[in-house]
Amino acid sequence: MTATLQYIQRLEGLRPGDLKLLRIHAGQPLDESVAGFDLFAGLWWPLRQASQRAPRRAVAWLIAKLYASYPIPHSAGDTLARQLGRCCSRAADSAQFRQKFDHLLLLPLHSIEPALQWALRTIAAEDLTLDWVQLTDDLSIWERESTRLKWAGEFLKAD
């Protein structure tokens, strides 16, 4: 089992109060509150100590906040880009939808949270599932152009 999968399983096992605490921190940095930092450190730090392959801290913090806001069921293979492509095919204004997705692809990691919130809100509204492990791993290498190109391809090839 990968460290990323273990992290996602820890998020899935959080109590409602812990999820609420993470939701409150949406859009905020990790050092905004002691309670948020402590909760996150308890989730992430043991995995990081056990494996250097655990998600980077910034990515893990982002995923924790996103999962707390949109606890979409995990399903391997249902990547964010593929699910958004499926949503786009049903969207009333597919041109505007594609523009939002293209904008997401251009954002640096430190600015991507609002665009990912839009994406997850869209997927949740369609009652779709999501590969949280792949999302976490992709965001861990977001700076690579190949990651964004892969997302573009998955979006365009969605059924």
Beta strands, then each sheet from edge to edge (+ up, - down):
end
